[in-house]
Amino acid sequence: MTTLPTPGQVILIRVAADHSFGHWNGPCNPVTGDFVYVPIPQQKPNAEGMDREYAPMVSRALQAFSTRNGVDVSLPEHLYGQQMHLDPDFDHLTYGDTAQRGRKLLRFRENDWVVFYSGLRSVHGGSRLIYGLIGLLVVDSVRQVSAIPVSEYDHNAHTRYLQKNGSDIVVTGKLGVSGRFIRYLDIGEFRNGSYRVRLDILEAWGGLGVKDGWIQRSANPPLFLDPIRFANWLRAMKVRLLAANNPDGYAV
């Protein structure tokens, strides 16, 4: 893994389909850390030629995952034909958000980090979800949609909209140090009535700006209290990055 630059700020943002958005969780293999990134659905129309539907992209990824792991996981019928809100878009190393939810991102500078996590479902069964870190953007730029040129409109979900909101925010990550993790990093447990970051991991990170490591979906994504300590922890994980939304046959 290329050495990650030291961030001044790090934010933790939940992404991907779940019970609230999509009524489904992407699959994972807890033994190997293999997983499929399944974005949330999108209701707003995109500009002509910029649609991103679940089939075939996610269907191919699920087929490749099934082959790698000796299981049979397919896209649920209710998502076929639906359009994805493909965000983050690891093919283009971007993440977009609204001005309200993403307001902290306007304070981010070059080499700060945006870290993504998801609730995943084990292919080995069990009633509990698995919460894992799935990707990272090391900030190259933070721009509002109004400042993004037409040539980059197809790089993020918020600039693909037919009716764009100029105040929406798009983060672009640096090539080589940004991407989807090849394997997720398990961080969660069910504690005190909800899913939270494990206590040992909270301690290793130096704390998170949310009560007791609460990681269920939030309108106010938390900041890491000690960005350098978290950065050192992530470097020690030696995670491999992929500048793509899913391996799609990539040997993990």
C-alpha positions in Angstrom: 0.0 0.0 0.0 1.3 3.5 -0.9 2.1 5.5 2.2 -0.9 7.5 3.2 -0.3 11.3 3.9 -1.0 12.5 7.4 -4.4 14.1 7.7 -5.4 17.1 9.7 -9.0 16.0 9.9 -10.8 12.6 9.3 -14.5 12.1 9.0 -16.5 8.8 9.2 -19.4 8.5 6.8 -21.9 5.7 6.4 -22.7 4.6 2.8 -24.3 1.7 0.9 -27.7 0.0 0.8 -29.2 -1.1 4.1 -32.6 -1.7 5.7 -33.6 2.0 5.4 -32.3 2.6 1.9 -32.7 -0.3 -0.4 -34.0 -2.8 2.1 -31.0 -5.0 1.6 -27.4 -5.2 2.8 -24.5 -6.1 0.6 -22.9 -9.5 1.3 -19.6 -10.2 3.0 -17.5 -13.1 4.0 -16.2 -12.6 7.6 -13.5 -15.2 7.1 -11.8 -13.4 4.2 -13.1 -9.8 4.5 -14.4 -10.1 0.9 -17.6 -7.9 0.2 -19.7 -6.2 -2.4 -20.3 -2.5 -2.4 -24.0 -2.0 -3.1 -25.0 1.7 -3.3 -28.4 3.1 -2.1 -31.3 3.6 -4.6 -31.9 7.0 -6.2 -35.3 8.5 -7.1 -34.1 11.7 -8.8 -33.6 11.5 -12.5 -30.1 11.8 -14.0 -29.0 13.8 -17.1 -29.3 11.9 -20.3 -26.6 9.1 -20.7 -25.7 9.3 -17.0 -27.9 6.6 -15.5 -26.4 4.0 -13.2 -28.6 1.0 -12.7 -28.0 -1.9 -10.3 -28.0 -4.3 -13.2 -25.6 -5.1 -14.7 -22.9 -3.5 -12.5 -23.9 -4.9 -9.1 -25.2 -8.1 -10.6 -21.8 -8.8 -12.1 -20.1 -8.0 -8.8 -22.4 -10.3 -6.9 -21.7 -13.1 -9.4 -18.0 -12.7 -9.1 -18.3 -12.6 -5.3 -20.4 -15.8 -5.4 -17.7 -17.5 -7.5 -14.9 -16.5 -5.2 -16.7 -17.5 -2.1 -18.5 -20.6 -3.2 -22.0 -19.1 -2.4 -25.0 -18.0 -4.4 -25.9 -14.4 -3.8 -27.9 -12.4 -6.3 -29.5 -8.9 -6.5 -32.9 -8.9 -4.9 -35.8 -8.5 -7.4 -37.0 -5.2 -6.0 -33.6 -3.5 -7.0 -33.6 -4.8 -10.6 -34.1 -1.9 -13.0 -33.7 0.7 -10.3 -31.2 3.5 -10.5 -28.3 3.7 -8.0 -27.1 6.7 -6.1 -23.6 5.7 -6.8 -21.9 7.6 -4.1 -19.1 7.3 -3.3 -18.0 6.5 -6.8 -14.7 4.7 -6.4 -14.3 4.5 -10.2 -13.8 8.2 -10.2 -12.7 8.6 -6.5 -15.4 11.0 -5.6 -18.0 11.5 -2.8 -20.9 14.0 -2.9 -23.2 15.3 -0.2 -25.8 17.9 0.4 -24.8 21.3 1.8 -26.4 20.5 5.2 -25.1 17.0 5.8 -21.8 17.6 4.2 -21.1 21.0 5.8 -18.1 19.7 7.7 -16.5 18.8 4.4 -16.2 22.4 3.4 -13.6 22.8 6.1 -11.5 19.9 4.7 -8.2 20.6 3.0 -5.7 18.7 0.9 -4.7 15.3 2.5 -7.6 15.2 5.0 -9.4 11.9 4.9 -13.0 10.8 4.2 -13.5 7.3 5.5 -16.5 5.2 4.6 -18.2 2.3 6.4 -21.2 0.1 5.7 -23.5 -2.4 7.4 -22.9 -5.7 5.6 -24.6 -9.2 5.8 -22.6 -12.3 6.4 -23.0 -15.1 3.8 -22.6 -17.5 6.7 -25.8 -16.4 8.3 -26.6 -14.8 11.7 -29.0 -12.1 12.7 -26.5 -9.4 13.4 -25.0 -7.1 10.7 -21.3 -6.7 10.3 -20.1 -3.1 10.3 -16.9 -2.5 8.4 -14.7 0.2 6.9 -14.9 -0.1 3.1 -13.0 2.8 1.6 -11.1 6.0 1.8 -10.7 9.3 0.0 -7.6 11.3 0.7 -8.7 14.8 -0.3 -7.4 16.3 -3.5 -10.2 18.9 -3.7 -13.5 19.9 -2.2 -15.8 21.8 -4.5 -19.5 22.8 -4.6 -21.3 21.5 -7.7 -21.6 25.1 -9.0 -17.8 25.1 -9.4 -17.5 21.8 -11.2 -17.0 21.9 -15.0 -19.4 20.0 -17.4 -16.5 17.7 -18.3 -16.7 16.2 -14.8 -20.4 15.8 -14.5 -20.3 12.1 -15.0 -17.8 11.6 -12.1 -20.3 11.8 -9.2 -24.0 11.1 -8.4 -24.6 14.7 -7.4 -23.3 16.1 -10.7 -25.2 13.4 -12.7 -28.6 14.8 -11.6 -30.7 16.3 -14.3 -31.6 19.1 -11.9 -28.4 19.9 -10.0 -28.1 21.7 -6.7 -25.2 24.1 -6.9 -24.6 24.1 -3.2 -24.0 20.3 -3.0 -20.5 19.3 -2.2 -18.2 16.9 -4.1 -14.9 15.6 -2.7 -12.3 14.2 -5.1 -9.7 11.9 -3.8 -6.0 11.6 -4.7 -5.1 8.7 -7.1 -3.0 6.0 -5.5 -4.0 6.7 -1.9 -7.8 6.7 -2.3 -10.2 3.9 -3.2 -12.4 1.0 -2.1 -10.8 -1.4 0.3 -10.2 -4.9 -1.2 -11.3 -6.3 2.1 -13.5 -4.6 4.7 -12.1 -3.9 8.2 -14.5 -5.2 10.9 -15.2 -2.4 13.4 -18.6 -3.0 14.9 -20.5 -4.8 17.6 -24.1 -4.7 19.0 -23.8 -2.9 22.4 -26.2 -1.0 24.6 -29.1 -1.5 22.3 -27.5 -0.4 19.0 -24.5 -1.0 16.7 -21.4 0.7 17.8 -17.6 0.8 17.2 -16.0 -1.9 19.3 -14.5 -0.6 22.5 -11.0 -1.9 21.7 -11.1 -0.1 18.3 -12.4 3.1 19.8 -9.5 3.1 22.1 -7.0 2.4 19.3 -8.5 5.2 17.3 -8.3 7.7 20.1 -12.1 8.3 20.1 -14.8 9.3 17.8 -17.0 12.4 18.0 -20.2 10.6 18.7 -21.5 9.1 22.0 -20.2 5.6 22.8 -19.1 4.9 19.2 -22.7 5.0 17.8 -22.5 4.1 14.1 -26.1 3.7 12.9 -27.0 6.0 10.1 -26.6 9.7 11.1 -27.4 13.1 9.5 -24.2 14.4 11.2 -21.2 12.2 10.4 -18.6 12.2 13.2 -15.1 13.4 13.2 -12.2 11.3 14.6 -10.9 13.0 17.8 -7.3 12.0 17.1 -6.8 12.0 13.3 -3.1 11.1 13.5 -3.7 8.2 15.9 -6.4 6.8 13.5 -4.2 7.3 10.5 -1.4 5.3 12.2 -4.0 2.5 13.0 -5.2 2.4 9.4 -1.6 2.3 8.1 -0.9 -0.7 10.3 -3.9 -2.5 8.8 -2.0 -2.5 5.4 -5.2 -2.4 3.5 -5.1 -2.6 -0.3 -7.0 0.0 -2.3 -8.9 -0.5 -5.5 -9.9 2.5 -7.7 -13.1 0.7 -8.7 -16.5 0.3 -7.2 -16.2 -3.6 -7.1 -13.6 -6.1 -8.1 -15.8 -7.7 -10.8 -13.6 -10.7 -11.1 -10.5 -9.2 -9.6 -8.6 -11.8 -7.6 -8.9 -10.7 -4.0 
